[in-house]
Amino acid sequence: MMSRLLLGRCLSALATALIPTTLTLAVLRAGGDGGALGIVLASELVPLLVLLPVGGVVADRVRPERLALAADLTRCLSQAAIAAELLLGADRLLDLALLSAVAGAAIAFGSPAVPRLVIAVVPAPDRLRMNARIGVATSLSTVAAPALAGTVTVAAGPGWAAGLTAVLFACSAVTLGGVRTSGDGAGARRAFLADLAGGWREVRTRPWFLAAVLGHGVWHFVAGLFLTLGPVMVVRHLGGGEAGWTLIVQGGTVGMVLGVFVAPRLPIGRPLGAFAVPRLPIRRPLGAAPPLPIRRQLAVVRAGAAAYLLPMVALAVGAPVPVLAGAYFVAMFGLGLLSPLWETVVAEQVPEGALGRVRSFDQLISFASRPFGLAVAAPLALTGAVLVAAANLVAIAWQPAAPGQGPEPVRPARPRVRRRR
């Protein structure tokens, strides 16, 4: 079952990573501009953000493999419809936007079910290692998918790239749908709003979780700023060109994969030789501080997120491209450590009956913060440019007149010295 779970998550991650490049090339081939592309990409994000809390409630009520099956099948059908649209030459942007919205709604319901699926299938001692393997697969998919989608689009067209995505989602649905767990939702059935409020209460009564989630939101916001302003600075001002930015991105990818590989090998959860977080036999009261091993893992999680300070500082001071690449490598290494440790700690500390709702709030903040950082990067840069221009124009207006163009400044009279005769 564990190998089936890992294979299904790998297929789903690769299919998910293919979508942005495929949609971008499809919209550009259809004659759309940047505004049209933004509408199509936002059409997936908006229903995702709106429906994530709803998906968290559903994830705690339905068996996770069924929800993962339904979500991947829905995304398979939406990608198949996009492929048919593109292959038939319709290329209607409204259709692409609506189908992207359907895919976003499916993500909102399928994503909160994944942590419960991992808990149901993977024994506690192996969860950190499984989360690390899923993280490696996701990281590699993020790197390989744009090249794969671009190659298929150039060779055969974006319709075939969308068709490949649909096939991968179908395989993922069959694989994850074959995972067997026991029972239905882990929590008692109540009214929808009561369940939603109960999920938020689980978040609010755990200050360590809420603080970490807010920190993750800031991380995603700053990452959006860096990924928007970084290429402009490197290509136009630091002299690195496109090759320099490619070097920085590749260094970050290597760092993230290395961090995910190292995370389950850190001796911070249990004595040396055992790296999983122990499940406590006695339930602690809500809001109680986590035990010492968990606090150590949370310290690594927060340090990993704080490492993003390095590339932002390097970018701010105009550091050379090699220094910026090294800073981004360290930052993404921190992200690689963060991801599997965070998934494991949350699964151990949050009751299974509320895990879907709790994780949906976590994902909601993360998903919303990244595009917000992307959106405000250009206005921040424009604001900075306006401030620079205004300050210098004011300085010109206040500049004193040049000699010969205005009244000479009054000079104090020199005292007369009487000479002795």
WOBEL-V636695 format. One record per residue. RES is the residue in three letters. OMEGA is omega in radians with two decimals (none if undefined). Layout:
res | omega
RES | OMEGA
RES | OMEGA
//
This chain:
res | omega
MET | -3.12
MET | 3.10
SER | 3.09
ARG | 3.10
LEU | -3.13
LEU | 3.13
LEU | 3.13
GLY | 3.12
ARG | 3.09
CYS | 3.14
LEU | -3.14
SER | 3.13
ALA | 3.12
LEU | 3.12
ALA | 3.14
THR | -3.11
ALA | 3.11
LEU | -2.95
ILE | -3.06
PRO | -3.13
THR | 3.13
THR | -3.14
LEU | 3.14
THR | -3.13
LEU | 3.12
ALA | -3.14
VAL | 3.13
LEU | 3.09
ARG | 3.12
ALA | 3.11
GLY | 3.14
GLY | 3.11
ASP | -3.13
GLY | 3.12
GLY | 3.12
ALA | 3.12
LEU | 3.12
GLY | 3.13
ILE | -3.11
VAL | -3.13
LEU | 3.11
ALA | -3.13
SER | 3.05
GLU | -3.04
LEU | -3.03
VAL | 3.10
PRO | 3.08
LEU | -3.12
LEU | -3.10
VAL | -3.00
LEU | -3.11
LEU | 3.10
PRO | 3.07
VAL | 3.11
GLY | 3.10
GLY | 3.09
VAL | -3.13
VAL | -3.12
ALA | 3.10
ASP | -3.12
ARG | -3.02
VAL | 3.07
ARG | -2.96
PRO | -3.12
GLU | 3.10
ARG | 3.13
LEU | 3.08
ALA | 3.09
LEU | -3.12
ALA | -3.12
ALA | -3.12
ASP | 3.07
LEU | 3.10
THR | 3.11
ARG | 3.06
CYS | -3.13
LEU | 3.13
SER | 3.12
GLN | 3.07
ALA | 3.10
ALA | 3.08
ILE | 3.11
ALA | 3.12
ALA | 3.11
GLU | -3.09
LEU | -3.13
LEU | 3.11
LEU | 3.08
GLY | -3.13
ALA | 3.05
ASP | 3.11
ARG | -3.08
LEU | 3.12
LEU | 3.12
ASP | 3.12
LEU | 3.13
ALA | -3.13
LEU | 3.13
LEU | 3.06
SER | 3.10
ALA | 3.09
VAL | 3.12
ALA | 3.11
GLY | 3.09
ALA | 3.12
ALA | 3.10
ILE | -3.12
ALA | -3.14
PHE | -3.08
GLY | -3.05
SER | 3.12
PRO | -3.13
ALA | -3.05
VAL | 3.13
PRO | 3.10
ARG | 3.11
LEU | 3.11
VAL | 3.13
ILE | -3.07
ALA | -3.01
VAL | -2.97
VAL | 3.05
PRO | -3.06
ALA | -3.11
PRO | -3.06
ASP | -3.01
ARG | 3.13
LEU | 3.12
ARG | 3.11
MET | 3.10
ASN | 3.10
ALA | 3.12
ARG | 3.08
ILE | 3.10
GLY | 3.09
VAL | 3.13
ALA | 3.13
THR | -3.13
SER | 3.14
LEU | 3.10
SER | 3.12
THR | 3.14
VAL | -3.02
ALA | -3.00
ALA | 3.14
PRO | 3.12
ALA | 3.13
LEU | 3.14
ALA | 3.12
GLY | 3.14
THR | 3.13
VAL | -3.13
THR | 3.13
VAL | -3.08
ALA | -3.01
ALA | -3.13
GLY | -3.11
PRO | 3.10
GLY | 3.13
TRP | 3.06
ALA | 3.07
ALA | 3.08
GLY | 3.07
LEU | 3.10
THR | 3.12
ALA | 3.13
VAL | 3.13
LEU | 3.10
PHE | 3.10
ALA | 3.11
CYS | 3.10
SER | 3.14
ALA | 3.14
VAL | -3.10
THR | -3.12
LEU | 3.12
GLY | 3.10
GLY | 3.07
VAL | -3.09
ARG | 3.03
THR | -3.09
SER | 3.03
GLY | 3.08
ASP | 3.13
GLY | -3.05
ALA | -3.08
GLY | 3.11
ALA | -3.13
ARG | 3.06
ARG | 3.07
ALA | -3.06
PHE | -3.12
LEU | 3.10
ALA | 3.09
ASP | 3.14
LEU | 3.10
ALA | 3.10
GLY | 3.09
GLY | 3.10
TRP | 3.10
ARG | 3.08
GLU | 3.10
VAL | -3.02
ARG | -3.11
THR | 3.05
ARG | -3.07
PRO | -3.14
TRP | 3.13
PHE | -3.10
LEU | 3.12
ALA | 3.14
ALA | -3.13
VAL | 3.08
LEU | 3.05
GLY | 3.09
HIS | 3.10
GLY | 3.09
VAL | 3.11
TRP | -3.12
HIS | 3.10
PHE | -3.14
VAL | 3.08
ALA | 3.07
GLY | 3.08
LEU | -3.08
PHE | -3.09
LEU | 3.07
THR | -3.09
LEU | -3.09
GLY | -3.13
PRO | 3.14
VAL | -3.13
MET | -3.08
VAL | -3.05
VAL | -2.97
ARG | -3.00
HIS | -3.10
LEU | 3.08
GLY | -3.11
GLY | -3.11
GLY | 3.13
GLU | 3.12
ALA | 3.12
GLY | 3.13
TRP | 3.08
THR | 3.10
LEU | -3.14
ILE | -3.12
VAL | 3.13
GLN | 3.07
GLY | 3.08
GLY | 3.12
THR | 3.11
VAL | 3.12
GLY | -3.12
MET | 3.12
VAL | 3.13
LEU | 3.11
GLY | 3.09
VAL | 3.13
PHE | -3.08
VAL | -2.99
ALA | -3.11
PRO | -3.14
ARG | 3.11
LEU | -3.14
PRO | -3.08
ILE | -3.10
GLY | -3.12
ARG | 3.11
PRO | -3.12
LEU | 3.14
GLY | 3.08
ALA | -2.92
PHE | 3.13
ALA | 3.14
VAL | -3.12
PRO | 3.05
ARG | -3.09
LEU | -3.14
PRO | -3.11
ILE | -3.13
ARG | 3.12
ARG | 3.11
PRO | 3.14
LEU | 3.10
GLY | -3.14
ALA | -3.14
ALA | 3.11
PRO | 3.11
PRO | -3.02
LEU | 3.13
PRO | 3.13
ILE | 3.13
ARG | 3.09
ARG | 3.11
GLN | 3.09
LEU | 3.09
ALA | 3.09
VAL | 3.11
VAL | -3.10
ARG | 3.09
ALA | 3.10
GLY | 3.10
ALA | -3.12
ALA | -3.14
ALA | 3.11
TYR | 3.02
LEU | -3.00
LEU | -3.14
PRO | 3.12
MET | 3.10
VAL | 3.12
ALA | 3.11
LEU | -3.09
ALA | -3.11
VAL | 3.12
GLY | -3.12
ALA | 3.09
PRO | -3.08
VAL | 3.11
PRO | 3.12
VAL | 3.12
LEU | 3.10
ALA | 3.10
GLY | 3.11
ALA | 3.14
TYR | 3.05
PHE | 3.14
VAL | -3.14
ALA | -3.13
MET | 2.97
PHE | 3.07
GLY | 3.08
LEU | 3.10
GLY | 3.04
LEU | -3.03
LEU | -2.91
SER | -3.10
PRO | 3.10
LEU | -3.13
TRP | 3.13
GLU | -3.09
THR | -3.13
VAL | -3.12
VAL | 3.14
ALA | -3.12
GLU | -2.99
GLN | -3.12
VAL | 3.11
PRO | -3.08
GLU | -3.12
GLY | 3.13
ALA | -3.01
LEU | -3.14
GLY | -3.14
ARG | -3.13
VAL | -3.14
ARG | 3.11
SER | 3.08
PHE | 3.08
ASP | -3.12
GLN | 3.13
LEU | 3.14
ILE | -3.11
SER | -3.11
PHE | -3.09
ALA | -3.03
SER | -3.08
ARG | 3.13
PRO | 3.09
PHE | 3.06
GLY | 3.08
LEU | -3.05
ALA | -3.05
VAL | -3.11
ALA | -3.14
ALA | 3.07
PRO | 3.10
LEU | 3.09
ALA | 3.13
LEU | 3.11
THR | 3.09
GLY | 3.12
ALA | 3.13
VAL | 3.13
LEU | 3.12
VAL | -3.14
ALA | -3.11
ALA | -3.12
ALA | -3.13
ASN | 3.07
LEU | 3.08
VAL | 3.11
ALA | 3.09
ILE | -3.13
ALA | -3.11
TRP | -3.07
GLN | 3.13
PRO | -3.10
ALA | 3.12
ALA | 3.11
PRO | -3.13
GLY | -3.12
GLN | -3.12
GLY | -3.14
PRO | 3.11
GLU | 3.08
PRO | -3.14
VAL | -3.14
ARG | 3.14
PRO | -3.13
ALA | -3.13
ARG | -3.11
PRO | 3.10
ARG | 3.10
VAL | 3.12
ARG | 3.10
ARG | 3.09
ARG | 3.08
ARG | none
//
